[in-house]
Amino acid sequence: MTSSEQAVELARAYLSRENLNYDVAHVVTDTSEFFDIGRGDLLLLPCGAYLIRGNEREGRFGLDDEVKHWVKRAVDLADDSRKVVKLVFHERYVNKIGPFTYECFRSPRKEARILDLVTGHPHFMQGISVEDPKGNNVRVIDYVYGPTLHHHVSILDLDHETYFQQALPGLLHELRQALAALAFLHRHGEKHGDIRRDHLIRTPDERLVWIDFDYNYRHGERLAGLDLVGVGNVLTFVVGGGDQTLHDLRRNRPEVFERLRVEDMSPVFSNRVMNLKKLFPYLPDRLNRILLHFSAGAEVFYDTVDELLADLDEARPDLN
């Protein structure tokens, strides 16, 4: 382990190279009070020394200014590589979706288990976990470069029919690989816990990489249950080229808005359309039937990601 004196010297050398106008503030080994750890602090862990550059911010659907005080931007002083350091933070809430109720909670140790499980896997963030002297589980994550799937789809300047023809086939191929990775997780008795399109990063080599799997949920007999709800939301977003909402349709396509029924909508977000064929008649039937499994009118649900993948593999040739 790097000594405090050596780490301070390394940190000051880094600050000088980067022309940053602040100095090392504190040397920290106990991460219990994460609110007290900020820019310029030097975090010493059994796995190395990390200069804290600030807090990460929530990137979900435009809430980019919501600070995540337990997640730190950092630099590994061994090689100047960019890291994300996740500290222990516990929260709980109940999520009710249709007939199902899930008790959700953050579990640093669950995320640590998954990091071990997916070491070297190209579709999961990579990192290690260590304990500080007080027994707090700290995860040190390699930064994943690239936009979120949400951002990538949102900035495509295409009408939907052009998007359907030019962009969707490739994106579904990328998403299929990410979903196969999720199925791998489930086969090992683990789940992601917080499936969202901003928890998929699209890397420069066009891979979708899952990040942030510290949420857990009590699942009963449906291990994949809440994960599959998230998958449905992500898949519908990708097929629709963005969210298709009642608000936009009422304003821009009132004739389509009038044809929509409650069963065409999402049971999670009641203003989002899941039955996209009512909006885009050229959408293949087999692809749209997958989306209907996640609609408010669904009577049959997917039990596993593998079941969904089998249907998706049958539907994808219809896009060519």
N, C-alpha and C positions, 0 to 999 in steps of 0.2 A: 504493500500500500504506500502511495506517495505521502511523504511527511507534509505537515502544514507549511513549513518553510519552503520546501520544494514547490508545492502547489501554488503558493502565493507568487513565487518567482515566475512560474509558467504562466499564471494568469496575467501578470503585469506585462510579460513579453507579448502575450496575445493581444492585450489591449493596446499596446504600442504599435504592433503590426497593423492592426485594424483602425488605428487613429481614433480610438474611442476615448472620449474625454471624461471618464470616470475611473475610480480606483477600486480595488478590492474592498468590500465593505466589512463583511464578517466571514469567518470560517465556521461552517456549520456541519455537524455530524448527526444531530438529533433533528429529525424532520417532523416531529409531532405537531408543531405549530406552523402549519404551512403558510398561514397569512403573514408570518414574520420573515419569510424567506423571499427576497426580491432581487432586483437587478444589482449586480456587483457582488453578490454573496458567492462564496466558494463552498460548494458542497463536496465533502470528502466521504466517499463510500468505500466499502471493501473492494469494489470493482474499478475504482478510479476517482479522479478529481474532475469536477464539472463546474464551470463558471456559469452562473445563472444570468440570462440575458433579459428575463421578463416572464410574464405569465402568458400562457396560450389563451386564445379567445374562442368562444363558441362560434362555429361557422354554419349553424343550422338555419337555412332558409332566411338569410338576411340579418340574423341576430348577431352580426359580426363584432359588436362591441360588448358582448356579455363575457366578462372575464372569468376564466376558470382558474381560481387561485391555487388549486391543488395540482395543476398541470403547468410545469415550468419549461420555458425555452432555455436550452443550455448548449454549451460547447464542451466537448470532451477534450481536455487539455493534453491528452496523449497524442492526438492527431488532428486537432482543430475541427473534427467532424461535428455536424449539427445533431443534437439529440433532443428528445422530448422526455422529461423526467416526470413521472406520475407518482404522486404521494398519496398516502392513505386518506380517503374521504368516504364516509359512509352516509348513505341516504336510502330511504325506502318510499315506495308509493304503490298504490293499487291501480292496475290498468284493466278496465272492463271493456271487452270487445265482443259485441253480439252476445252469445250465450256463455262466453268464457271469461273468467276472471283470473288475472295473474298478479301475484305479489312480486314486485320487482325491487331489487336492491343492488347496491354496488358491492362488488367483491374483489378487492385487489388480489387475493390469493387465487381466485378463479382465473383472472387475467394472467397471472404468473404461470399457472398450469398450462394455459393455452400457448403462451410464448414458448414454453419448453416443447410442447407437442408439435408446433408448426415451424420449428427451427429449420431454415432452408427452404420453406415452402414459398413459391413465388407469388402467391395470392394472399399472403398475410403479412402485416407489419412484423418486423423482426426486433428482438430485444432480449434483455435479460432481467432477472429480478434478484434483488439482494435485500437483506435486512440491515437496518441501521442499528446502532448500539441499544436502542430502546425497543427493538423488535418490530419496527414498522416496515411493512413490505413496500419497497421502492422499485418501480419498474423504469429501466433506462431503455428508451426506444430509439431505434435508428429513424431519423426523419425520412418520410416518404415524400418525394418530390412529385409535383403534378397537381392539376386541378381536381376538385371533387367531381364525381359523376354528375351531380346537380349542376355545377358550374359549366362543365363541358357541354352538356345538352342545352343548357339555357342560352349559351352564346352562339349556337349555330343559327345563322341567319337564313333559314330556309322555310318556305311554306311546308305544310305537313306532307303533302303528296310527294314533293321533292325529297323531303327528309325520309319518308317511307321508302323511296326508291334508292336513294344514294347513301344514307347514313345508317338507317336502322339495321340492315343485315349485318354490317360489321359490328355495331354495338351489341346486338343480340349474341353474336359469337363471343365477344369479350365478356358479356354478362353471364353467358352459359358457363364459361370457365370459372368465374367467380362463384357461381352457384354450386358447381361441382366441388369447389374448395369448401363451401359451407356444408355440403353433404358429408365430406370427409370429417369435418368437426363433429357432426352429429353421430357418425358411426363410432366415434371414440367417446361418446357419452357426454360431449360438451356442446354448448350452444353459444352463439355470438351474444345475444341478449339485447342488442340495440341496432337492429338492421335499419339503416337509413341510407339515402343516396349520397349524403355528405360523409358517410362512413366508408365510402368506396373512393379511393384515389386512383385517377387514371395516370399512369406513369408515362414518361416520354416514349417507352417502347410498347405502348398501347396495352398494358396490363391493368386490370382492375384489382386493387389491393385493399383488403379489409383492414380497417383500423378500429381502435377503441372497443375492446371487448371486455370491459370490466363490469358491465351490468350482468346480473343473473336474474333468474325468475324461477319460482316454484311451478313446476310443470305438470305434476301428476303423471298421467299416462301419455301426455302429449309433449314429449321432449322438444319437438321442433315447433310447437304451436305458435308462440309469439314471434319466433324467427320467421315463420312462414307468413304471418300477417305483414311483417316488414318487407319480405320478398315480394308479396303482391303489390304493395305500394310502389316499390322500386320498379318492378316490371311494367306496371301501368304508366308510370312516369316516362320510362324509356320508350315504350310503344307509342305513347301520345305525343312524344317530343316536348314534354313539359306537362304540367298539371292542366287538365281540362276542367274548368270550374263553372258552376252555375252562374256566378257573377259575370264572367266573360261571355258566356253563351247568351245570357239574357240580353246583353248589350250588343253583341256582334252577330249572333246567329239565332234570333228569336224563334225562327221556324223549327230549329232543332231543339231549342229549350222547351218548347211546348210538347214535344214528343217524349220527353224524359219522364221516368217514373222513379219512385223511391227505390225499387229493386235494381235500378241501373247504377246506383250510387255506391260509394264506399261506406261500409259500416263504421269505419274509423273516422273519416273526414266526410261528413254528410254533404259537403258542397262539391266533392270531386267525383267526376264521372268515371266508372269502371267499364261500362258497356260501350267501348269506344267505337264499335261498328255503327252505332247510331249517329256518330259524328263523322266517321270516315268510312263510307260504304265499301271502299276498295280493300279494307282490312280483311285478310283471310279469315274464314270461319274458324279454322282450327286454332289460330292464334287468339282470336277473340274469346273462344270458349275457355281458354286458360284464364283469361282475365275475369270471366264471369264466376269462376270458383272463389274469387275474392270480393264479390259484390254483395250488397245487402240482400239480394234475392237468392243467394247461393243456398242450395240444400245439401250439396255434397262438398266436402272440404278435402284438400290435400292433407295427408298424414305425414308425408315425408317429402323432402326436397327431391329425392330420386324419382318419385312419382311425377312431380312437375317437370323434371328434366326429360323424362320419357315423352311426355306430351309436347314439350318444347322441341325436342329433336324431330318429332313427326311434323310439327308446324313450320319449322324454319325453311324447308325447301319451297314452301308456298311463296316465299318472299323473292325468290330468284326469277 
